[in-house]
């Protein structure tokens, strides 16, 4: 003999084994499907990134053209501190809103 041994399996063991093999096949097919979807989404992402890069370049060129066309300002008297104060007020209001939401969450618990 070639050293082959046979083992008798009961019907329940056979059914259990077949179910496991079929479940493994389904999982492998789902994995292949997920990989294919990932590849297609990745290709789409790369295409969108390339498109975005070209649009950014167009905007940059447009800004350069505008800056060359527009007259230059000799003395700028803009108050930068006013803008910073407005931003800090917005941040405070956001932080206050966050605190209020946290208090509401604590009250629900």
Number of C-alpha atoms within 10 A of each C-alpha: 4 4 5 5 6 6 5 7 9 9 9 9 11 12 12 12 12 12 12 12 12 12 12 12 12 12 12 12 12 12 12 12 12 12 12 12 12 12 12 12 12 12 12 12 12 12 12 12 12 12 12 12 12 12 12 12 12 12 12 12 12 12 12 11 11 11 11 10 9 8 8 8 7 6 6 6 7 8 8 8 9 10 11 11 11 11 12 12 12 12 12 12 12 12 12 12 12 12 12 12 12 12 11 11 10 9 8 7 5
